[in-house]
Amino acid sequence: MSPRVASIREVLATYNDRAPLAEAATIPAPWYTDNRIAALEHTTVFSRTWQVVGRVDQVAKPGDYLTANIAGEPIVVVRGQEGLLRAFFNVCRHHAAAVMTEPCGHATILRCPYHGWSYGLDGTLKGVPEFAGVCNFDNSKNGLVPVHVDTWENFVFVHLDEPVFSLQDFLGTLAARVAPLQVSKLGFFERKMYTLNCNWKVYVDNYLDGGYHVPHLHKALSSVLDYSQYTIENDVRYCLQSSPMVAGQEDAATSATRTGDRAYYYWLYPNFMINCYEGYMDTNLVLPLDVDHCLVIFDFYFADVTTEAGKQYNAQSIAVGDRVQDEDVGICEAVQRGLKSRAYGAGRLSVRREGGEHLFHRLLAADLKGGLDASDRNQGSRAAD
């Protein structure tokens, strides 16, 4: 007889989200490896939070658009002729093809490449080729399905479901904390994307370990951080890790490009990071691909993105970031393999270092358990009907 498979509710129940940090364990290994957890994350964590999809400069002028994918849902964001920013599911109402197929661009009409159906920049259905004789078809009811959209600093956010919180309420005090860094004055320079052989949560855990791994894994970066003064501050839906900067001797390129009085590392639940040094910012967006793979999108911003000297400096800085990322990739993929071992169930958390990870796990558990409860209530309601 084959062993009994635990229900998803039983899998979720193996994590105690009420335990204080000093008594807490990590979320258990099956949360990183079970396809049912990954599916539930799509309908809860990623559907019920504000998600970054692009930059404001990509949709600055009427007709500018960008496309993205959030937990399997294709999205298009477009600036209307009157200047209003709108977002839609990037799904043609005819046979479900993607209407806009480029990452970003400019258009006067949104035209599906499959059968030529066309939509205005406001999402209304404008053109339906060769549809004469079709009965009971209402153009006004077949426009692109809208999605909530808003902006903060350089970033465009969307929300797939009906938001419980506005974007500003979701950000909470993060907006005020970031404002003094004046990140909107930095210019976008380059985007890099990495596909990792690990669950998206492994990457977030690594980011949120309070610098715990930095002296061991990132020796060049560690040399410019005052690790003994590294701080971790949690708020409702974000964590700030921060460290004073010091003059490092380990690596000349790191010392030259990671400068200023202090390093700031912001994480916004569930999957967005903002990393700032003097004259520099990079953002990390972590997107699940499947239970064993994630996509990490890096956008790099600098104070000088126009002069030749600035471009050379920026390229050197990105190369430093590449080395750090390569080090993280190796360890995150090793963790994913280890999570599948019979030798591992869950780990404990460092009170000094891993408060951010504890916040992440508790927010995640609240969304997953709440989503499952809501699903059970809906099924019960349908059964009663």
C-alpha positions, 0 to 999 in steps of 0.5 A: 500500500502506498503511503498516504499523501498529506492534504494541502491543509495538513501541509499548511498546518505544519508551520506555526505562524504564531511562534515568536522569532525566538521560538520560530522555525522556517516554513517547512520544506514541502512549502517549497516543493509541493505543486499545490502550494505553488498553485495556491500562491498564484490565487492568493499571494500574487493575485491579492498583492500589488505587483510591480510590472514595469517602470513609469518611463516605459509608459510616459507618453500616450500610446506607450505600453508595456507587457508583463506576466504575473503568476501566469496572467499576461498583463498589458499597461498602456497610457491613453491619449488623454494621459490616463494609465490603464492596465488590462489582461493581455488576452484577446476576447476572441481566442485568448491570444496575447494582444500585445507581444513585445515587452514594451513599445508604442501603439495607436491601437492594440491589435491582436496578431491572431485574427486582427481584433483591435482595441482602443488604448482605453480597452474598448473593442474597436475592430472585429474583422469578418464578423458579419452575421454573428448573432447577439454579439455586443462590442461594448461587452467584449473589450479587454478586461481591466486590471487595477494599476497605480504608480509609486516612484519609478514603478508601475504596479498592478493588482489582479483582484479587487484590492483590499488596500490602495497602493499607498496603504499597501506600501504603508510607511515604505514611501516615506522611508524611501523618499529621502533617497530620491531614487526617482532622480536616478536614470534607468540604465540596464535590465538583466534577467536570471532564471534560477533552479529554485523556488522563488521563496528560496531567493527571498529567504536568501535576501532576507537573512539579515546579512547572515550569509554575506561574510561567508558567500560575498566576501567582496561585498562584505568588505565594504559593509560594517557587518557588526552594525547591520540592522534589520527593521520590520514593518507591516509589509516590508523589511529594511536591512541597512548597514554603514559603509566602510572602505574595503580592501578585498576588491577594487571594483566593489570598493569603487562602485559600492560607496556612500555612508550607508547601504539600504536594502528594502524588501516589499512583500512578497517579491520586490527588492530595492537596493541603494548605495550612493548614486546607485539603485537596483531593483529585484523582482522575483517571479515564480515559474514553477515550483522548482524555478523562478525568474529574477529581474534586475533593473539598474539605475544610476546618477549618470546614464548619459556621459561616456565616463558614467556608462563605463562606471555603470558597466563596472558596477553591474559587473560587481552585481553579476558576481554577487548574483552568481554567488547567490544563484549557486547557493539558492540552487543548492538549497532547493536540492537540499529541501528535497532531502529526507534529512531536512524538514525545517530549520530555526531562525537567528534572532539577531539576523533573520527577523525579515525572513520570519516576517515573510513566512508569517505574511505568506502563511496568512495569505495561504491559510486565509486563501484556503479558508476562503476557498472552502467557504465558497465551496460550501456556499455553492454546495448549499445552493 
